[in-house]
């Protein structure tokens, strides 16, 4: 399964793993560094957006309520974006339609 890791802030990363299938399922995660998961979710062609329901994180990184992963199909590929705010060591980072992964459709 293809996996793409993208640094979002000094201490936070997006990890997207493509599982394919009929709905082009992607497991998405925000992690502290690239090892400690803070929030995990999925997006797919059946559910293009997944939004964090409440603020969560650890003492260094906080993902603000409303942060989301968005799947965007484009022909035989699709992109995964993030939008929202991450607080990293008390510094606010606003990400709007920030590209974190591109995958080729399996079908």
C-alpha positions as CSV (number, residue, x, y, z in Angstrom):
1,X,0.0,0.0,0.0
2,X,1.5,3.4,-1.0
3,X,2.1,5.7,1.9
4,X,3.0,9.4,1.9
5,X,4.4,11.3,4.9
6,X,4.4,15.1,4.8
7,X,5.7,17.5,7.4
8,X,3.1,20.0,8.4
9,X,4.9,21.9,11.2
10,X,8.1,21.5,13.2
11,X,6.6,18.6,15.2
12,X,3.6,17.4,13.2
13,X,3.2,15.2,10.2
14,X,0.4,13.9,7.9
15,X,0.6,10.2,7.1
16,X,-1.7,9.0,4.3
17,X,-1.9,5.3,3.3
18,X,-3.8,4.4,0.2
19,X,-5.9,1.2,0.5
20,X,-7.6,1.5,-2.9
21,X,-10.8,-0.5,-3.6
22,X,-14.0,0.7,-5.1
23,X,-14.1,3.9,-2.9
24,X,-10.4,4.8,-3.2
25,X,-10.0,4.6,0.6
26,X,-7.2,6.5,2.3
27,X,-6.2,6.1,5.9
28,X,-5.1,9.5,7.2
29,X,-3.3,10.5,10.4
30,X,-1.8,13.5,12.1
31,X,1.1,12.5,14.2
32,X,3.6,14.0,16.6
33,X,6.9,13.7,14.7
34,X,6.1,10.8,12.4
35,X,5.7,8.1,15.1
36,X,3.0,9.1,17.7
37,X,-0.6,9.3,16.3
38,X,-2.7,12.3,17.5
39,X,-5.7,11.8,15.2
40,X,-6.6,9.1,12.7
41,X,-9.4,9.1,10.1
42,X,-10.3,7.9,6.6
43,X,-11.4,9.7,3.4
44,X,-12.7,8.1,0.3
45,X,-14.7,8.8,-2.9
46,X,-17.8,8.0,-0.9
47,X,-16.9,10.4,1.9
48,X,-14.5,13.1,0.6
49,X,-14.0,15.1,3.8
50,X,-13.3,14.1,7.4
51,X,-13.3,16.7,10.1
52,X,-11.9,16.5,13.6
53,X,-14.8,16.9,16.0
54,X,-12.9,18.5,18.8
55,X,-9.4,19.9,19.7
56,X,-6.9,17.1,20.4
57,X,-3.2,16.5,20.6
58,X,-0.4,16.4,23.2
59,X,1.6,18.9,25.2
60,X,3.6,20.0,22.1
61,X,1.0,19.8,19.3
62,X,-2.7,20.6,19.3
63,X,-5.0,20.0,16.3
64,X,-7.8,22.6,16.5
65,X,-11.4,21.6,16.1
66,X,-12.5,21.8,12.5
67,X,-9.2,20.6,11.0
68,X,-9.9,18.3,8.1
69,X,-8.6,15.9,5.4
70,X,-10.1,16.3,2.0
71,X,-9.9,13.8,-0.9
72,X,-10.1,15.4,-4.4
73,X,-10.4,13.1,-7.5
74,X,-8.8,14.3,-10.7
75,X,-9.0,11.9,-13.6
76,X,-7.0,8.8,-12.9
77,X,-5.4,10.3,-9.8
78,X,-6.6,12.0,-6.7
79,X,-5.1,14.4,-4.2
80,X,-5.4,14.6,-0.4
81,X,-5.4,18.0,1.2
82,X,-5.5,19.3,4.8
83,X,-7.2,22.5,6.0
84,X,-7.2,23.9,9.5
85,X,-5.1,25.1,12.4
86,X,-2.3,23.3,14.3
87,X,-0.7,24.8,17.4
88,X,2.9,23.7,17.6
89,X,4.8,24.8,20.7
90,X,2.4,27.6,21.1
91,X,2.9,28.8,17.5
92,X,-0.3,28.8,15.3
93,X,0.0,27.4,11.8
94,X,-3.0,27.9,9.5
95,X,-3.1,25.4,6.6
96,X,-5.6,26.0,3.8
97,X,-5.9,23.3,1.1
98,X,-2.4,22.2,1.8
99,X,-1.5,19.2,-0.5
100,X,-0.3,16.2,1.6
101,X,-0.5,13.3,-0.9
102,X,-1.3,12.3,-4.5
103,X,-2.2,8.7,-5.4
104,X,-3.0,6.9,-8.7
105,X,-6.3,5.2,-8.8
106,X,-6.2,1.4,-8.8
107,X,-9.2,1.0,-11.2
